[in-house]
Amino acid sequence: MARNRQPILKKCRALGIEPMILGVNKTSKRGFRPNANKKPTEYAVQLREKQKARFIYNVMENQFRKLYEEATRKDGVTGLVLVEFLERRLENVVYRLGFAKTRRQARQIVSHGHIAVNRRRVNIASYRVKVGDVISVIENSKNIEIIKEAIEGATVPAWLELDRAAFAGKVLQNPTKEDLDFDLDEALIVEFYSR
């Protein structure tokens, strides 16, 4: 399995995003230094937006392209369907429910088998949840300090419902672009792939 091991702060600076979006409470000592004399090309702007989405959701290129191709086959606006697919990934839902402080931590919690979907253990980070699914921490993992700390300060988006006492959450509806916790121009991603 391919893994992204790039330094978070370095990549955030290159893409022009705040590390807090990723749940990282650090800042780089180096300032963002755009090349003042160069205006980015249309291609560069589209590429940066795609790389930003890939980096935030921790998805490798092949998987991201497959998600885009699946989104083009679905009815509706391709960019919005792509955003919905990315938000419905199990690792992202675990992060948005507050079981983890970062998406990378959520991915590790899922892959180590601490999460159950509809009372069945799932250890695939890219598993796509559906409306009505109940995502919960398995019984033996409720005492893990990382999960207990993360769930205390959790703020949950409108498309999810959290039961803190039971360490469980439910998907109430499909997410929309308004539910994102960062700015993303999905139209640029669609333009990039449809060249």
N, C-alpha and C positions, 0 to 999 in steps of 0.2 A: 504494500500500500504506500503510495506517495504521500509525503507529509511536507507541509510548508514550514520551514525552519527559519524564515527570515526574521531579523530583529524587528519587533513591533514598532518601536519609536522611529527607526530609520525609514521603514516603509510608510508610516503615517506621515512623516515629513515629506517624503517623495510624492505622495498622493494628495497632500494638502488637507488631511483630515485630522480631527482632534482624537488623541488616544482615549479620551473618556467615552467615545462612541463604542469602543471595543471593551469598555469596562476596566481599562488600565488607568490607574490613578497616578500617572507619572507624566512629566513633561520633559522634553528634550532641552538641553542647554543651548543647542544650536538653533538659530532662527531659520525660518523658511526663506530661502534666497532664490526667488524666481529669476530667470534670466530676463532682465528688464528690457533688453534690446530686441528680444525675440518674441513675436506673437506666436502662440502655438497654432499649428495647423488644425484643420477640421478633423483629420485622422487622429492627431495627438489628443484632442479633447475627447473624442469617442473612446479611444483606447484607455485613457485615464479613468473614465467613468466605469468601463467594464472591469478594469483592474481593481478599482475601488470596491465594487460589488463583490468580486471574487475574494478579495482580501478580507472584507468584513465578515462574509459568510463562510470563510475558510473552505472554499471549493476550488479544486484544481481545474485546469483549462478544459480537459476532455469532458469532465462531468458537467461543467458549466455550459459547454456547447450542446451537449445532449439535452440539458434542461431547456435551452433556447429552442432547439429543434422540436421538442415536445410541445413547448408553448406555442409555436407557430401552427401546429396541427390542431390545437384546441380552438373552440369558438371564443371570440372576444378579442380585446386588444392585446397583442402579443407581449408588449412590455409589462402591462399590468398582470397578465397571467404568469409571466416569469417572476415578478416580484412576489406573487402569491405562492408559487412553488418554493422559492427560497425561504420565505417566512414559515412555511409549513414543514420544513425539515425538522426532525426530532431534536437535533442538537440546538437549533434556534428556539424551539418551543420550550425546551428545558431552561434555556437562558432567560427567555421572556417571562416564564413563570416564576423565576427567582430561585431555582434550585442551584444555580451557579452564578458566580460573579462575572464571568466572561464567557464568550462563546467557545473559546478553546477549552476552558475548564468544563463546560457543559459537554463538549465532545468527549472528553476523557471520562466523565461520569457515565455517559451513555455506553461507551465502548467497554467500560469495566463492569457493565451489567447491573448498575444500581437503579435502572429505570424500567418500569413496566407500562405497557400500553394495553388498556382494557384487561388488566390483571395478568398479562403475559409478558415475560421479560423480553426486552428488545435491546440488542447491543449494536444496532446499525445506526450510525449517526445520520445517514441520509434518508432514513425511513420517513415517509411523508404521512403526516397525521391527517385525519378527516374530521369533519364536523361531527360532534358527539363523542369523539374519543376521549377517554379518561387517562391522563398521564399521571403516574404516581411513582413515588420512591418506594422500592421494595422494603418489606418489613425489617430485614436485617440491616439495611443501610440508613435507617432513620436516625441513628445515633452518630453518624459521621459528622464531625465538627464543621467541615467545610459547607455541607448542605444546610446545617442548622444556622450557621452564621449568615449565609446568603439569603435564606428565606425570610429572615427577620426584617431586612430593609427592602424587600421586593415591592416594586410597583408594577402592576400587571396591566397590559393593554386591554382595550374594550372587547376584543374578540376572544379573550381567554377568561376563565374564572378560576380562582385559587382558593382552596380550602387549606389554610395554614396548619390547622390542628391535625388533619389527616395526611399532610404532605402529598396532596393530590390537586390536580387541575383538570379542567375540562375545556375542550374547544367548542365555543358557542357558535362561531360562524367563520367563514373564510376571511383571512386578512385582506385589507385593501392598502393602497399606497399611503393613505392618511395614517395608518397604524405604524408606519416605519418610525424608528427612533433616530434616524439620520436623513439627510437630504440625498436623494438619488434621482437622476434624470434617466429613467429607463428608456426613453425614446432614443437617446444617444447609443445605448447598447444595441438596440434593434437596428439602428442605422449602421453600426459597426459590422454586425454580422450579415446584413443584407447588401453589403458592397458587391 
